[in-house]
Amino acid sequence: MIELKKNAKYALVIPTSMGIRLTPENGQPFHCSDTFKLQATSAESNVGSVSSYLGLPVHILTAFVKDSPVSRIIKNNLGHRGMSYEGPEFEQGSPWGHRHQINMADSGAGSRGPRVANDRAGEVGRELSADDFDLGRIFGEEGAQLVHLSGLIGALSPKTSQLCLDIARKAKQHGTKVAFDLNHRATFWKGREKELRETFREIASLTDILIGNEEDFQLCLGVEGPEAGGKGIAEKIDGFKAMIGRVQDEFPDASVYATTLREVESANLHHWGGIVNCGDDWEVINPRPIGVVDRIGGGDGFVGGLLYGILQGWPIDKCSQFGWASGALAATLLTDYGQPADEEQVWSIWEGNARVRR
């Protein structure tokens, strides 16, 4: 497995642009609802939640709008999750100035699929750059075992693309391992395809743990996806393994490669699996049925559980199983991040044990 830095202050360091999510009650569509759950969110902090709820030190690098009540909600939420944080506070500037993103998420129900709309105009996190952080202190003096990067913060703006590249370089310089979840979003890439492809390929070349689905590997890195064939995901496993083999050929310095597998039967019933490779070891989790309250954040839960296992020094099969179960856990929650009570709760999901515990 991966040899991690010892005596580091942080298990995980994560750059992100935090925002808020609005979700209608009782699985109703957004456009015909008038009562919503509000929560602080970001894909990257979702990943860190598995480790922070299980007691590991997670440090968030982000931006805030000065004196904003939304910023206060975000800070309180990160504290509640057991995460430390730092980052610049930008003046709002005017009513048309900086603010935090708003994620409007309909969870779907039954035969009605989820719909998600993002309002990211004026998003304060787009202004982040390496100059906003003392990366020498964070990675050199304090130390981190892993840094987690996502394609969402990586593609948010030219500044954040450079931030992720600078963080990856500094992390490698100080012996911190780099995890990169490609997370392609077509709307973020529009008009920047060539620039982002080059940046993502350079980050991937510095990465120790490289994660993505078939579209991510194709659209972010230009790696050929799995061959078509078979009606279900389970029948395409060999194609997905071949795709990971092509990723290995192009980015051989990584130690772990992973992809999730998902088939949607209804909004509330998915078939969930994954493939993880480490050297000569393959862990293939054939898709298994899971109940879904809200699918958003399931992939982040998988990554969070996988990284937690790596931080614990587990063998790759155990890391993969914990990742699968952490993703399944997140899909049962109204938040879009996993909040495990303890490791046993996650392992019970893996074992298929949903009996009451008294």
Backbone torsions as a table, in degrees:
resi	resn	phi	psi	omega
1	MET	NA	-172.1	-176.2
2	ILE	-82.4	132.7	176.6
3	GLU	-87.3	118.7	-174.7
4	LEU	-98.7	155.9	179.1
5	LYS	-63.7	136.6	179.6
6	LYS	-94.9	158.0	176.4
7	ASN	58.4	34.4	177.1
8	ALA	-89.1	145.6	178.4
9	LYS	-68.7	-38.1	-174.6
10	TYR	-113.8	138.1	169.0
11	ALA	-75.2	-43.0	-177.3
12	LEU	-134.0	133.6	168.2
13	VAL	-116.0	132.6	-171.8
14	ILE	-137.5	115.3	171.1
15	PRO	-82.0	140.9	-177.2
16	THR	-161.4	163.0	170.2
17	SER	-112.4	109.2	-175.9
18	MET	-82.0	151.3	176.3
19	GLY	-151.7	-162.4	177.9
20	ILE	-123.9	152.1	178.6
21	ARG	-120.4	136.4	175.3
22	LEU	-113.3	123.7	-177.7
23	THR	-128.0	126.9	177.4
24	PRO	-62.3	152.6	176.8
25	GLU	-71.5	150.6	169.3
26	ASN	57.7	32.7	174.9
27	GLY	68.6	20.6	-177.0
28	GLN	-81.2	157.5	175.7
29	PRO	-64.1	149.0	-177.2
30	PHE	-63.6	-42.4	-168.9
31	HIS	-71.4	-15.4	179.3
32	CYS	-120.4	30.6	179.0
33	SER	-116.5	154.2	175.3
34	ASP	-130.5	5.0	177.5
35	THR	-131.0	127.1	-171.2
36	PHE	-134.3	147.7	169.2
37	LYS	-87.3	133.1	177.6
38	LEU	-111.1	133.3	177.4
39	GLN	-145.2	155.7	173.0
40	ALA	-82.7	142.6	-172.7
41	THR	-157.4	158.6	162.6
42	SER	-171.3	149.9	-178.4
43	ALA	-59.4	-41.0	-174.8
44	GLU	-69.8	-42.6	177.9
45	SER	-68.1	-27.8	173.5
46	ASN	-55.3	-42.9	-179.3
47	VAL	-62.1	-43.3	-177.3
48	GLY	-68.7	-20.3	-174.0
49	SER	-64.4	-34.3	179.0
50	VAL	-58.4	-47.5	-179.6
51	SER	-69.4	-41.1	-176.5
52	SER	-67.9	-39.2	178.3
53	TYR	-68.6	-22.2	177.4
54	LEU	-97.4	14.0	167.1
55	GLY	96.6	4.6	179.1
56	LEU	-89.3	148.2	-179.2
57	PRO	-75.9	117.3	-179.5
58	VAL	-117.6	131.4	-175.7
59	HIS	-121.0	124.5	-176.8
60	ILE	-100.6	133.4	173.2
61	LEU	-108.5	116.5	-174.7
62	THR	-153.0	-173.5	179.8
63	ALA	-127.0	152.4	179.9
64	PHE	-130.8	156.9	170.0
65	VAL	-93.6	123.0	-174.4
66	LYS	-60.7	132.3	176.4
67	ASP	64.8	14.6	178.9
68	SER	-81.7	135.0	175.3
69	PRO	-64.9	-27.4	176.5
70	VAL	-68.0	-40.0	175.6
71	SER	-59.3	-39.4	178.7
72	ARG	-63.6	-42.1	176.7
73	ILE	-59.2	-44.2	-178.6
74	ILE	-64.1	-46.3	179.7
75	LYS	-61.7	-43.2	178.8
76	ASN	-62.6	-39.9	-179.3
77	ASN	-65.7	-45.2	178.7
78	LEU	-60.9	-40.3	176.6
79	GLY	-63.3	-40.5	178.8
80	HIS	-63.1	-33.8	178.8
81	ARG	-79.2	-3.5	-179.7
82	GLY	81.6	22.5	-179.5
83	MET	-103.8	140.0	168.0
84	SER	-88.7	163.4	-177.2
85	TYR	-154.5	158.8	171.3
86	GLU	-154.1	159.5	178.2
87	GLY	160.6	162.3	-178.1
88	PRO	-70.8	154.4	174.3
89	GLU	-112.6	116.0	-177.9
90	PHE	-95.2	138.6	172.6
91	GLU	-63.4	141.9	176.4
92	GLN	-60.7	-38.5	174.9
93	GLY	91.6	-49.3	179.0
94	SER	-169.3	172.5	175.5
95	PRO	-58.9	-16.5	179.8
96	TRP	-106.6	17.3	-175.9
97	GLY	-90.9	-143.3	-175.4
98	HIS	-70.0	148.6	170.3
99	ARG	-160.5	174.6	177.4
100	HIS	-90.1	147.6	-179.2
101	GLN	-59.7	154.3	174.6
102	ILE	-121.7	124.1	-179.8
103	ASN	-107.4	117.1	-178.1
104	MET	-105.2	109.9	-166.6
105	ALA	-124.2	116.6	169.3
106	ASP	-92.7	119.5	-174.9
107	SER	-72.3	-16.8	-175.6
108	GLY	78.9	167.1	177.2
109	ALA	-162.0	131.0	177.5
110	GLY	56.9	-121.4	-177.7
111	SER	-81.6	-7.4	178.3
112	ARG	-92.7	114.9	-177.2
113	GLY	-74.4	158.9	177.6
114	PRO	-64.3	152.2	171.4
115	ARG	-133.5	134.8	-178.4
116	VAL	-128.3	130.7	175.3
117	ALA	-122.5	139.3	-179.3
118	ASN	-116.6	130.0	173.8
119	ASP	-110.3	101.6	-173.1
120	ARG	-116.5	16.6	178.8
121	ALA	-62.0	131.7	177.5
122	GLY	71.4	15.6	-174.1
123	GLU	-59.3	123.5	-173.5
124	VAL	-65.6	-31.8	-178.7
125	GLY	-64.7	-18.4	178.8
126	ARG	-66.9	-16.0	-177.8
127	GLU	-88.4	-5.7	-174.9
128	LEU	-65.2	140.5	173.9
129	SER	-145.5	168.6	-179.1
130	ALA	-61.4	-26.8	179.4
131	ASP	-64.4	-17.4	-179.5
132	ASP	-80.0	-7.2	-175.4
133	PHE	-135.1	148.6	173.5
134	ASP	-89.7	83.5	-175.3
135	LEU	-66.0	-28.7	175.7
136	GLY	-63.6	-40.8	176.8
137	ARG	-67.3	-47.7	-174.5
138	ILE	-62.4	-47.6	-174.7
139	PHE	-95.1	-26.2	-177.7
140	GLY	-91.8	-54.3	-176.0
141	GLU	-83.0	-49.3	-177.4
142	GLU	-82.1	-48.1	174.7
143	GLY	89.9	144.8	177.5
144	ALA	-141.1	141.4	177.1
145	GLN	-78.6	-42.9	-179.8
146	LEU	-134.6	144.2	165.3
147	VAL	-115.8	133.6	179.5
148	HIS	-108.1	124.0	177.4
149	LEU	-115.1	147.4	179.1
150	SER	-127.5	149.6	176.4
151	GLY	-66.2	-16.1	178.3
152	LEU	-71.8	-53.7	176.5
153	ILE	-68.1	-30.7	-179.5
154	GLY	-66.0	-29.0	-177.2
155	ALA	-106.6	4.7	-173.6
156	LEU	-63.9	-39.5	179.0
157	SER	-161.6	164.9	174.9
158	PRO	-56.9	-34.6	178.6
159	LYS	-64.6	-44.9	-177.4
160	THR	-74.6	-27.2	173.6
161	SER	-61.6	-45.7	179.0
162	GLN	-67.8	-36.3	176.9
163	LEU	-56.9	-48.5	-178.2
164	CYS	-63.9	-39.6	178.1
165	LEU	-65.4	-43.2	178.6
166	ASP	-63.4	-40.3	179.3
167	ILE	-65.9	-43.4	179.3
168	ALA	-60.7	-42.9	179.9
169	ARG	-64.5	-45.9	-178.3
170	LYS	-66.4	-40.0	178.6
171	ALA	-59.5	-48.4	-179.4
172	LYS	-61.8	-37.1	179.8
173	GLN	-60.1	-33.5	-175.3
174	HIS	-105.7	14.8	173.8
175	GLY	81.1	14.0	175.3
176	THR	-86.7	133.8	178.5
177	LYS	-79.1	150.0	-173.7
178	VAL	-115.8	126.8	171.9
179	ALA	-109.3	136.8	-176.4
180	PHE	-134.5	113.1	174.4
181	ASP	-99.6	113.5	-167.4
182	LEU	-63.0	-41.5	170.4
183	ASN	45.6	61.6	-180.0
184	HIS	-68.7	136.4	171.9
185	ARG	-131.8	115.7	-173.8
186	ALA	-58.7	-37.1	-178.0
187	THR	-66.8	-30.0	178.2
188	PHE	-74.6	-29.5	-173.1
189	TRP	-88.7	-13.8	-172.8
190	LYS	-57.6	123.8	179.7
191	GLY	82.0	-4.1	-178.5
192	ARG	-126.0	18.5	-170.4
193	GLU	-56.5	-48.7	-177.1
194	LYS	-64.8	-47.0	-179.5
195	GLU	-59.8	-47.2	-177.0
196	LEU	-70.6	-36.9	177.2
197	ARG	-57.6	-45.2	-179.8
198	GLU	-64.3	-43.4	-179.4
199	THR	-66.0	-44.8	-178.0
200	PHE	-65.6	-36.9	178.2
201	ARG	-66.9	-35.9	177.9
202	GLU	-69.4	-42.8	176.6
203	ILE	-60.6	-44.1	179.7
204	ALA	-59.7	-33.8	179.8
205	SER	-69.2	-18.4	178.9
206	LEU	-99.3	1.3	-169.0
207	THR	-89.4	143.3	174.9
208	ASP	-99.2	-27.7	-179.7
209	ILE	-131.3	111.9	-172.3
210	LEU	-116.1	123.0	-170.1
211	ILE	-129.8	139.7	175.2
212	GLY	-178.8	164.1	172.0
213	ASN	-94.3	-176.5	-174.2
214	GLU	-61.7	-37.4	178.5
215	GLU	-69.0	-39.0	179.4
216	ASP	-58.2	-49.9	-177.3
217	PHE	-64.2	-36.3	179.7
218	GLN	-72.7	-50.5	-170.7
219	LEU	-82.1	-31.2	179.7
220	CYS	-85.1	-39.4	-171.0
221	LEU	-114.8	-10.5	179.9
222	GLY	76.1	22.3	178.5
223	VAL	-91.1	135.1	-179.4
224	GLU	-60.3	134.9	-179.0
225	GLY	-79.2	-175.5	179.7
226	PRO	-68.6	147.9	177.8
227	GLU	-67.6	145.4	175.7
228	ALA	-68.2	151.7	179.7
229	GLY	149.9	139.4	-178.5
230	GLY	82.3	151.9	-177.1
231	LYS	-86.8	-32.3	-175.4
232	GLY	-116.4	164.4	179.6
233	ILE	-57.8	-41.6	-176.7
234	ALA	-59.9	-28.6	-179.3
235	GLU	-81.4	-5.1	-177.3
236	LYS	-110.6	11.7	-175.5
237	ILE	-55.4	-44.8	-178.7
238	ASP	-61.4	-35.8	177.4
239	GLY	-65.9	-38.6	177.9
240	PHE	-68.6	-39.1	177.5
241	LYS	-64.4	-39.0	177.5
242	ALA	-64.3	-38.2	176.9
243	MET	-61.4	-45.8	178.3
244	ILE	-61.8	-35.7	175.7
245	GLY	-60.2	-39.1	177.7
246	ARG	-68.7	-36.2	175.5
247	VAL	-63.4	-42.6	177.6
248	GLN	-59.2	-41.3	-178.9
249	ASP	-62.7	-37.8	-177.0
250	GLU	-85.4	-27.1	-178.5
251	PHE	-131.2	70.5	-170.4
252	PRO	-75.6	-9.8	-176.4
253	ASP	-82.5	-11.6	175.3
254	ALA	-73.2	156.9	179.3
255	SER	-105.0	-29.3	-176.6
256	VAL	-130.0	134.2	176.8
257	TYR	-126.9	138.1	-175.6
258	ALA	-147.2	149.9	172.8
259	THR	-144.9	146.9	175.1
260	THR	-94.2	158.8	178.3
261	LEU	-127.1	130.3	-178.6
262	ARG	-145.5	131.4	168.1
263	GLU	-120.5	135.1	-176.4
264	VAL	-104.1	114.0	175.3
265	GLU	-88.0	-41.3	171.8
266	SER	-154.0	174.3	179.7
267	ALA	-59.8	-23.6	-174.8
268	ASN	-111.9	5.0	176.4
269	LEU	-141.7	113.4	178.3
270	HIS	-119.4	159.6	170.0
271	HIS	-110.0	118.1	-163.0
272	TRP	-120.0	128.7	179.9
273	GLY	-149.9	-170.9	-179.6
274	GLY	-172.1	161.0	176.1
275	ILE	-132.7	129.8	178.5
276	VAL	-132.0	134.4	178.2
277	ASN	-120.4	137.3	173.1
278	CYS	-142.2	103.7	-176.7
279	GLY	64.1	-122.3	178.9
280	ASP	-90.5	-0.8	-176.1
281	ASP	-95.7	128.8	175.9
282	TRP	-117.7	133.4	171.3
283	GLU	-117.8	111.7	179.4
284	VAL	-109.5	118.2	176.5
285	ILE	-105.2	103.1	178.6
286	ASN	-63.5	142.4	-176.4
287	PRO	-53.8	130.5	178.1
288	ARG	-121.3	147.7	-179.6
289	PRO	-69.0	136.2	174.3
290	ILE	-133.4	145.2	172.5
291	GLY	-77.6	142.8	-175.3
292	VAL	-127.7	122.3	169.5
293	VAL	-88.2	-43.8	179.9
294	ASP	-153.3	117.5	-174.2
295	ARG	-75.0	-20.9	-174.3
296	ILE	-64.4	126.7	-179.3
297	GLY	97.7	-4.6	178.9
298	GLY	-62.9	-43.1	177.6
299	GLY	-64.2	-39.1	176.5
300	ASP	-63.9	-36.9	176.9
301	GLY	-62.8	-41.0	176.5
302	PHE	-58.5	-49.1	-179.4
303	VAL	-62.7	-42.8	-179.8
304	GLY	-61.1	-42.5	178.6
305	GLY	-68.7	-39.5	176.8
306	LEU	-60.4	-46.5	-179.2
307	LEU	-66.5	-36.3	176.9
308	TYR	-60.4	-44.7	178.8
309	GLY	-62.3	-40.2	177.8
310	ILE	-64.1	-41.7	177.4
311	LEU	-62.7	-29.6	179.0
312	GLN	-83.3	-7.7	179.2
313	GLY	78.1	22.3	-179.2
314	TRP	-74.9	158.4	171.8
315	PRO	-66.1	160.2	-169.7
316	ILE	-64.0	-31.8	179.7
317	ASP	-66.3	-40.3	179.2
318	LYS	-68.7	-40.3	176.5
319	CYS	-58.7	-44.3	-177.1
320	SER	-65.7	-44.1	179.4
321	GLN	-63.4	-40.7	178.8
322	PHE	-67.1	-36.5	176.0
323	GLY	-63.7	-46.4	177.9
324	TRP	-56.0	-48.2	-175.9
325	ALA	-70.6	-31.9	176.4
326	SER	-67.6	-37.3	174.6
327	GLY	-65.4	-41.2	177.7
328	ALA	-64.9	-36.9	176.7
329	LEU	-62.1	-47.4	-178.4
330	ALA	-59.1	-33.3	-178.7
331	ALA	-70.4	-12.0	178.6
332	THR	-95.3	-0.5	-172.0
333	LEU	-109.8	153.6	176.6
334	LEU	-78.7	-25.1	169.2
335	THR	-76.5	160.7	178.6
336	ASP	-97.1	23.1	174.9
337	TYR	-135.5	147.5	179.5
338	GLY	-71.5	140.7	177.0
339	GLN	-129.7	68.9	-177.1
340	PRO	-64.6	136.7	175.8
341	ALA	-70.3	-36.6	179.7
342	ASP	-169.0	173.6	180.0
343	GLU	-61.8	-36.8	-176.5
344	GLU	-59.8	-36.4	178.6
345	GLN	-62.2	-40.9	179.4
346	VAL	-68.2	-44.5	-179.8
347	TRP	-65.0	-30.4	176.5
348	SER	-63.6	-36.3	177.1
349	ILE	-65.4	-44.2	178.5
350	TRP	-59.4	-40.8	-177.5
351	GLU	-77.5	-7.7	-179.1
352	GLY	76.9	22.7	-177.8
353	ASN	-99.2	97.5	179.4
354	ALA	-105.2	20.0	178.6
355	ARG	-70.7	154.8	-179.7
356	VAL	-65.6	140.7	175.1
357	ARG	-110.6	122.3	-178.1
358	ARG	-113.3	NA	NA
